[in-house]
Amino acid sequence: MKPATLLVMMLALCLAGRAPAARSAGAAGADSTVAPAPEVAPPAPGMGPTVLPLLLDRGDLRMGLTVQFPRLPAEDEIAELRATAGLVHVVLALTAWPADYAAIATLDLLPQESDVIVLLQGYPPSREAADAWNLLRARVRIVLLVPDAPPSIAAVQDLNGMRGLDRVIAEVDPPSRAGFERLQRPLSFLRFVE
């Protein structure tokens, strides 16, 4: 059973490259604001060099480590993660779909007690790209950010066939289920205010 996930708007905003100022606790416990640049955010006290998606999972009461990557981790990084105590989540914020299973196969080397949360943009470029995620033995949850309604019924069928697809977030204004009627996953809508 998947825990109920609360996706913070930072997920979609970071994927879209329009991240707002992030709030974090300062050294003295007061709130401080970090305004990220389009590519790299200035580090906040105790923060890494970039601001990546923030994920809050209300149903997950485990105490553990979340490691975030703005890309697929290399094989040596996977080996390092295997040696990391308390690894719970690996979050991948990808701007492009991996082409096939070979591109993501190293994720199967992650410890079984951890899961992979993948943030992807756009519709799958091919059925092979969508099916690749089904070949993984690792526990995968995918959040998909799309700029508009599906281009075809085949695209919706590809999404419905992805076991790990957790949610679709559509940047459609005004919000409309047109084109998404056959989608069998939760659908949210996103609007950017500039």
N, C-alpha and C positions, 0 to 999 in steps of 0.2 A: 504494500500500500504506500502510495506516495504521500509525503507530508504536504499539508496545505502551504503553498508558497505565496508569500506577499512580495510581489515584484515592485520594487521602488522605481519611480520614474527615471532614476539615474540609469537603469539598465538600457532602456530605449534611447535615452538622450546621449549616452556615451557611444552607443552603436552608431547613432546618426551623426556623431561628430559635433554635437551642439550641447555639450555638457554645461549645466549651470554651475554656479558656485557651490562647492561642497561644504557642508558644515561638519566640524569636528571639534572635539574637546581640546582646549588649549592646555598648556603645561600647568596652569594654576587652576584648571577645572572650568574656566569660563569658556563660552563659545567663541570660536574664531572662524572666519570665513576664508576659504582658499578659492581664488578665482582661477580656474584652469584655462590655459591657452589652448588653441585648437589642437595642437599636437602633444605638448608636454605641459603638465601643470607644475607650478612651483611646489616643492615639498612642504607639507605642513609638519609641525613638530610630531615626530613619531610616525610619519607617513612615508611611503616609498616615493620614488621619483615621479610617478604619474598617478592620476586619479583614474581608476578603472571602475567598472560597474559595481554597485553596492547591492548585495543580495541579503534580504532578511527572510528567514524561514521560520515562521512561528511554530511549526510542528516539530522542528528538530531541536530537541533538548540536549543533544550531545555537546560536550565541551571538546572542541577540536579546532584544527587549523584549516583555513580556506586559503588556497593558493590560486592566484589569478594570472592569466596570461593573455596578452593581446594577439596571440597567434597559437598555432599548434606547438606543443613542447617537443623539443628534440629528444632523441633516444637517451642521451646522457642526462637530460633534465628529468626524464621519467625515472631513470635509475636513482637519481637524487631524491625524487619524491617517494620512491619505495623505501628509502632509508629514513624518511622523515616520520618522527613519532607523532601520533595523533592526527594524521591527515584525514579530513572528513570530506571536503569538497575541492574539486579542481574546476575553476571557472575559466572558460575560454571565450573571449570576445573576438569573434572572427568577422572580418569584413568581406570575405569571399568564401564561397562553398568549396570544400575540398572536392577534387574531381572524382575520386573513387576510394575504395576501401584501403588501398595501399597507403594513401596519404594520412589515414587516421588509425592504422593498425596498431601503432605503438600505444594507443590509449588502453588497449587490452592488457598491457603490462602493469597498469596501476593496481595498487592493492585492492582486494575485493571489498574491503569495508568502506572504501571511499566511493564517491560518485562523481560524475562529470556533468557540469551544467554548461551548455553551449549556447551562446548568443549568436545568431546568424542573421544576415541581412539578405533580403530579396528572396525570390522563389528559386527552387533548385534549377540549375542550368540544364540538368538532364535527369532521366529516371535513375541512371547509375549513381549520380551524386546523392539522390535521395535514399536509394536502397543501401548505400554504403553504411549508413548509420545503423541499419537493421542487422548488419553482419557483426557488429561489435558485441562482445560478451560483457564488456564493462557496463555498469549502470549509467545510463545517459538520459538527461532531461534537456530538451531543446526548446528554446524560446526564439521565435522567428519574428523579425521586424520587417514588414513589407510596406512599400511606398504607395500601393494602390490595390485595387481588386485583382484577383487572379486573372492571368492572361487567357486561361482556357480551363475547361473541365479537367483536362489531363493534369494540369498543375495541382488542382484540388485533390485529384485521386492520388498523386504522388505524395502530397502532404498527409492524407488519410492513411496511407500505407506506412508512414514512418512511426514505428512503435514508440520512440523516445520523444516525439513532439508533444510538448507540454502545453504550449499556448502560442497563438498567433496575435501579434500586435500590429494593427493596420494604421498607417498614417493617412486616413481618409477623412476629409472634412467637407461636408458634415458627415458624421458617422452613419454608415449604411451597410446593411448585410448584403447588398446587391453584389452578386458574384461569389459570395461566401455561403450561400444557402446550403450547399452540400458538404461544407467543412464540418468534420466530426470532432473538433477540438475547441477548447474555449477561445473566444475571440474578444479582444479588447481594441479600443480605438485610442489614437494619440493625436493631439493637436499641438503644434509648436506656436508659441506666441513670441514674436520678436519685438 
